[in-house]
Amino acid sequence: MSVARTRGNDLFHGVPAQARIESAAKVVWWAERHVVGVVERNNVHFRGSGERAMMFGHGFGCDQNMWRFVEPAFERDFRTVLFDHVGAGGSDLRAYSNSKYSTLGGYADDVVEIGREIGLTNAVFVGHSVSCMIGVLAVQRAPGMFGRLVMIGPSARYIDDADYVGGFSEAQIDELLQFLESNHMGWSAQMAPVIMGNPDRPELGEELTNSFCRTDPEIAKAFARVTFKSDNRADLAKVDIPTLVLQCSEDIIASKPVGEFVHHSIPGSEMVILETTGHCPNLSAPDEVISVMRAFV
C-alpha cells in the first residue's frame, strides 16, 4: 500500500520538478522506514477491496490465523486488515515492552498507530475476546477512525465485583495465573479445550492448544495477567459508534450475563445470542458469525 498515494495525488502540486523529485524521494524513504516498521512489528496483512476497511483483532494466545474462516467472506466489500498483537503470531517480539504492554492501552495504541499509518477512516473493528476491549479503547483514542464495532465474546471485567458478575472470583483468577506461571505448556493443554468448548470436535481444542503453546511463555504470562486483571467497565459508556455484541449460548470465559452487561453499558448497542457454544465462534461456527456480521455492517 502506497502511503504517498493514500495521502493524496496533489501532494507536490505547484512544486518545481527537481524539488518534486527530491520531496517524493523523501516521502518514499519515510514510508519505507516508518510504515514498514509498523507493518512488520504487527505482521499486518491487507486483503480485499472496497472503500471501507475492516480490521480484525485476535484474542489471547491466538493470532490472525484465527480469522481464516471469517475474514475471506468480507474481502469482496471491504479492505480487510489482519494483524498480530506484539508477542503473538508473526509479530516482532523485539518490539515487546513490559511497560507499554502492562495495560490494554498499549495494545490499543498499536491499533491506532496501524490505523493512522494506513489512513483508516470509518472502518469496522472486529474484536474477539480481549481485543473487544482493546477495540473499545482504540475507538476512544482515535475518533473517526472506526465507524462500527463488532465484539465477539467480550468481557469488561473477568473478576466478580459486588453485584457485578464477571464469572470468576479473584482467587480463581489468581490460581489460574499461578498455574500459567508455573507450567505454561500444562496450562495450555488443560485450559485450551475448556475455553474452546465443543468437546465433540476435539480438533478445535487441539488447534487452540497448539496456538497457546506457540506463544512466547513470558509474554503469554504477562498478557494473561493484563487480560484477566483488567477492568474496562467505565470505558463502555464512552463508545459512541454502532456496536454489535456477539454472545455464544454457552461460554465459560464470557458468560451470557457478562455479554449482557457489555450490551447494556454501550449506548444503542445490539446483541445477538449465537446458537454455538464455546469462546471461539470464529473457529467453531464461522458461518453463523459471518451471517450476523453481514446484517450489521
C-alpha positions in Angstrom: 0.0 0.0 0.0 1.4 3.4 -1.0 1.3 6.0 1.7 2.1 8.8 -0.7 -0.9 7.7 -2.8 -3.3 7.4 0.1 -2.4 10.9 1.3 -3.4 12.5 -2.0 -2.2 12.8 -5.6 -1.7 16.6 -5.3 0.9 16.3 -2.5 3.5 18.2 -4.6 1.2 20.4 -6.7 3.0 23.6 -7.7 6.4 22.4 -6.6 9.3 22.7 -9.2 10.2 19.5 -10.9 13.6 19.0 -9.2 12.1 19.7 -5.8 9.2 17.4 -6.6 11.7 14.6 -7.2 13.6 15.3 -4.0 10.4 15.6 -2.0 9.0 12.4 -3.4 12.2 10.5 -2.6 11.9 11.7 1.0 8.3 10.5 1.2 9.3 7.1 -0.2 12.1 6.9 2.3 9.8 7.9 5.1 7.2 5.4 4.0 9.7 2.6 3.8 11.3 3.4 7.2 8.2 4.3 9.1 5.2 2.4 7.7 7.0 -0.8 7.0 8.2 -0.7 10.7 4.6 -0.7 11.9 3.6 -3.3 9.4 6.4 -5.6 10.3 6.0 -5.1 14.0 2.4 -6.3 14.0 2.7 -8.6 11.0 0.0 -6.6 9.2 -1.7 -8.1 6.0 -4.0 -6.3 3.7 -6.6 -8.1 1.5 -9.9 -7.4 -0.2 -11.3 -4.4 -2.0 -13.8 -1.7 -1.3 -13.9 1.9 0.0 -14.2 0.9 3.7 -11.9 -1.2 5.7 -12.5 -3.9 8.3 -9.8 -4.6 10.9 -9.7 -7.9 12.8 -8.2 -8.2 16.3 -7.5 -11.6 17.8 -7.8 -12.9 21.4 -5.3 -14.0 24.0 -3.0 -16.8 22.9 -4.1 -16.6 19.3 -3.0 -14.8 16.1 -4.6 -13.5 12.9 -4.9 -17.1 11.6 -7.9 -17.5 13.8 -9.8 -15.3 11.4 -9.2 -17.5 8.3 -12.8 -18.7 8.2 -14.4 -15.3 8.7 -12.2 -12.7 7.0 -12.5 -14.0 3.4 -16.2 -13.5 3.4 -15.7 -9.8 3.6 -12.9 -9.3 1.1 -15.3 -8.5 -1.7 -16.8 -5.5 0.0 -14.1 -4.4 2.4 -10.3 -3.8 2.5 -9.5 -6.2 5.3 -6.7 -5.7 7.7 -5.3 -8.6 9.7 -2.6 -8.2 12.3 -0.9 -9.9 15.3 -0.6 -8.2 18.7 3.0 -7.8 19.7 4.1 -11.0 21.2 1.8 -13.2 19.1 2.0 -14.9 15.8 4.4 -13.4 13.4 4.8 -10.1 15.3 8.3 -8.7 16.1 9.0 -9.9 19.6 11.8 -7.4 19.9 9.1 -4.7 20.0 7.6 -6.1 23.2 7.9 -3.8 26.2 6.8 -4.7 29.7 5.9 -1.1 30.5 4.0 -0.4 27.3 2.0 -3.6 27.4 1.3 -3.6 31.1 -2.2 -2.4 30.3 -4.6 -2.9 27.4 -3.9 0.7 26.4 -0.6 -0.3 25.0 -2.3 -2.7 22.6 -4.9 -0.1 21.7 -2.1 2.4 20.9 -0.8 -0.1 18.4 -4.2 -0.5 16.7 -4.4 3.3 16.4 -0.9 3.6 15.1 -1.6 1.0 12.4 -4.8 2.8 11.5 -3.2 6.2 11.2 -0.4 4.9 9.0 -2.7 3.3 6.5 -5.3 6.0 6.6 -8.3 4.3 8.2 -11.5 6.3 8.5 -15.0 5.0 9.3 -13.6 1.4 9.4 -15.1 -1.6 11.1 -13.2 -3.0 14.0 -13.9 -6.7 14.8 -12.5 -7.8 18.1 -12.5 -11.3 19.6 -12.2 -11.8 23.4 -9.7 -9.3 24.9 -9.5 -7.5 21.6 -13.1 -6.3 22.2 -11.8 -4.1 25.0 -8.7 -3.1 23.0 -11.2 -2.0 20.3 -13.2 0.0 22.8 -10.0 1.9 23.9 -8.9 2.4 20.3 -12.3 3.9 19.3 -11.9 6.5 22.1 -8.3 7.2 21.2 -8.9 7.9 17.5 -12.4 9.4 16.9 -13.4 8.9 13.3 -11.0 6.0 12.6 -13.7 3.4 13.3 -17.4 3.8 12.4 -18.6 0.4 13.7 -17.5 -2.0 16.4 -18.1 -5.8 16.4 -17.4 -7.6 19.7 -17.2 -11.4 19.8 -17.2 -12.8 23.3 -16.4 -9.6 25.2 -15.8 -9.1 28.9 -15.2 -5.8 30.5 -14.0 -7.5 33.7 -13.5 -11.1 34.4 -13.5 -10.8 38.2 -16.7 -10.6 40.2 -17.2 -7.3 42.0 -20.1 -6.7 44.4 -23.2 -7.0 42.2 -21.2 -7.3 39.0 -20.9 -10.9 37.6 -17.6 -11.4 35.8 -17.6 -15.2 36.0 -14.6 -15.7 38.3 -13.6 -14.8 41.9 -10.3 -13.0 42.3 -9.0 -16.2 44.0 -9.9 -18.2 40.9 -8.1 -15.8 38.6 -5.0 -15.7 40.8 -5.0 -19.5 40.8 -5.3 -19.5 37.0 -2.4 -17.2 36.6 -0.3 -19.1 39.1 -0.8 -22.3 37.1 0.2 -20.5 33.9 3.3 -19.1 35.7 4.4 -22.5 36.9 3.6 -24.6 33.8 2.9 -22.8 30.5 2.6 -26.0 28.5 0.5 -27.8 31.0 -1.8 -24.8 31.4 -2.2 -24.6 27.6 -3.1 -28.3 27.3 -5.6 -28.2 30.1 -7.3 -24.8 29.5 -7.5 -24.5 25.7 -10.0 -27.3 25.2 -12.1 -25.9 28.0 -12.0 -22.4 26.5 -12.8 -23.7 23.1 -15.8 -25.8 24.2 -17.3 -28.1 21.6 -15.9 -31.3 23.1 -17.4 -33.3 20.3 -14.9 -31.6 18.0 -11.6 -32.2 19.7 -9.6 -30.8 16.7 -10.7 -27.3 17.7 -9.4 -27.6 21.2 -6.2 -29.1 19.8 -5.7 -26.1 17.5 -6.2 -23.7 20.3 -3.8 -25.7 22.5 -1.1 -25.5 19.8 -1.7 -21.8 19.4 -1.2 -21.2 23.1 1.9 -23.3 23.1 3.4 -21.4 20.3 3.2 -18.1 22.2 6.3 -16.9 24.0 5.8 -18.1 27.6 6.9 -14.9 29.3 4.8 -12.7 27.1 1.9 -15.1 27.5 2.1 -14.8 31.2 2.2 -11.0 31.1 -0.6 -10.7 28.6 -2.8 -13.2 30.6 -2.3 -11.0 33.7 -3.3 -7.9 31.8 -6.2 -9.6 30.2 -7.8 -11.2 33.3 -7.0 -8.4 35.7 -8.3 -5.5 33.6 -11.4 -3.6 34.4 -12.9 -1.6 31.4 -16.4 -1.3 32.7 -16.2 2.5 32.8 -15.0 2.7 29.2 -18.1 1.1 27.7 -20.4 4.1 28.1 -17.8 6.2 26.1 -18.3 4.1 23.0 -20.3 6.4 20.6 -20.4 4.3 17.4 -22.8 1.5 16.4 -21.8 -1.7 18.2 -22.7 -5.3 17.9 -22.2 -7.8 20.7 -22.0 -11.4 19.7 -22.5 -13.8 22.6 -22.3 -17.6 22.5 -25.1 -19.5 24.1 -22.6 -21.1 26.4 -19.2 -19.6 27.1 -17.1 -20.5 30.2 -14.9 -17.4 29.7 -17.5 -14.8 28.9 -20.9 -16.0 30.1 -24.3 -14.5 29.0 -24.5 -12.1 32.0 -21.1 -10.7 31.1 -22.2 -10.1 27.5 -25.4 -8.6 28.6 -23.5 -6.2 30.9 -21.4 -5.0 27.9 -24.5 -4.7 25.8 -26.5 -2.6 28.3 -23.5 -0.4 29.1 -22.8 0.6 25.5 -25.5 3.1 24.4 -27.5 1.9 21.4 -25.6 -1.4 21.0 -27.2 -4.5 19.6 -26.7 -8.0 21.0 -27.1 -11.4 19.3 -27.0 -14.7 21.1 -25.3 -17.2 18.8 -26.5 -20.8 18.8 -22.9 -22.1 19.0 -21.1 -22.7 22.2 -17.5 -22.1 23.5 -15.4 -18.9 23.4 -14.2 -19.0 19.8 -17.1 -19.0 17.4 -14.8 -17.6 14.7 -13.4 -21.1 14.5 -16.3 -23.3 15.7 -19.2 -21.5 13.9 -17.8 -19.1 11.3 -20.9 -19.2 9.1 -23.1 -18.1 11.9 -20.7 -15.3 12.8 -20.5 -14.1 9.2 -24.3 -14.1 8.8 -24.8 -11.9 11.8 -21.9 -9.6 11.0 -23.2 -9.1 7.4 -26.5 -7.9 8.7 -24.8 -5.4 10.9 -22.1 -3.9 8.7 
